[in-house]
């Protein structure tokens, strides 16, 4: 009892939570940890804790005693009186959340197959313009030999004589804290509700087999890194005639040597010579589909961006395309002839520039900024 969790902590509630908040928290956590939904090893234990906490906090008298005595009340018998500490009510709660008709869930009812995830790497331009391709995935499908029932052709599964088809066994035990009912999977049929005496030679009684399945995939234009495509019905096969799960394809996009992408826009960087930037020029720019002419005005500075409207990525949800943003970078020549140097010196002189005076001016400004003079 000393290690027992506080019921309010179990339901993630404050002590002044209203009955509606208690019910809402219970429904959320019961669905999260229900053993028919959550396959984690500790899911069943957490589900029991949630149910026990709800049984107490949803009853005004039991909640009042719990608020006063906590787990030390010898007369409370929290969770007693026939409450099931080991899986009781699984079927009822599953039906409540997933559309059952109340009562215990039929272990032989059709069951939806699991979803699958597949990671696909595509090229930069394939993400922009889309593509169609085939992929091969391993998945579980219904056995063609026995049509999913696990029995040898000509025979059929028989109702389990121990649990009478329910798939569960109940064991009641009286304790100082009340009557406890333990409900667990039938040991004879392992919870299936049926016994297969003559097993299918193909699936060995499982009703399902592993297969490699080729699937045609259409990747729409404009997808980006991390996009997820859903292919309905291409996941794991259903059980006992249930529908198949879905296939989710997660896309990874390779980088491009020239273009970069931000949303629906693409970016690139183009070098310009000093002469082109100073005098202006018309240059050729690669786009995603073709080469176009771009007029660079005289006096263009390094880092300037030019927009090519409609030359970006097709909009995934909508019409039109993004733009291409072209950044120009002025390249300083590193190998000059003496004649070229003389021309530049002459240019600087006629422009009223002095390399020595400019450097001195910069030094003086830095000195004033640092020393505060």
Number of C-alpha atoms within 10 A of each C-alpha: 6 6 6 8 12 14 24 18 12 19 24 15 14 11 11 9 13 13 13 10 15 20 15 13 17 22 18 13 17 26 18 15 20 23 20 13 12 14 11 10 9 11 18 20 15 18 25 21 21 25 26 19 23 23 18 21 26 17 11 11 12 17 20 13 18 19 14 11 12 14 19 13 12 10 10 19 17 22 20 20 13 15 19 22 20 19 21 19 17 23 18 15 20 21 16 15 12 9 9 15 10 12 14 16 17 14 16 16 12 13 16 18 23 18 19 18 15 14 12 13 13 17 13 21 19 19 24 23 16 17 14 10 9 10 11 12 16 13 18 20 22 26 22 12 17 24 16 23 25 28 26 20 14 8 15 18 17 14 17 20 13 16 20 14 20 22 24 21 16 16 11 12 11 12 10 9 14 17 18 20 20 17 18 16 17 20 13 17 20 14 19 22 24 23 20 21 14 16 21 24 13 17 21 17 21 18 23 26 16 14 14 11 13 11 13 11 15 13 19 16 18 22 26 20 15 13 14 18 18 16 18 12 15 20 25 23 27 21 23 19 16 15 17 22 20 20 21 19 19 16 20 19 19 14 14 11 8 12 18 16 18 11 13 21 21 21 18 18 16 17 13 21 13 18 13 18 21 16 12 16 15 11 13 11 15 14 18 14 10 8 10 11 10 15 11 18 14 13 13 20 15 15 13 12 18 14 14 18 12 14 20 25 26 23 17 15 9 7 8 14 17 20 18 25 22 22 16 21 19 19 14 9 8 5 8 10 8 9 9 11 12 12 12 13 15 13 12 13 12 9 9 8 13 12 11 8 10 11 10 12 12 10 12 12 11 12 12 10 10 8 7 7 8
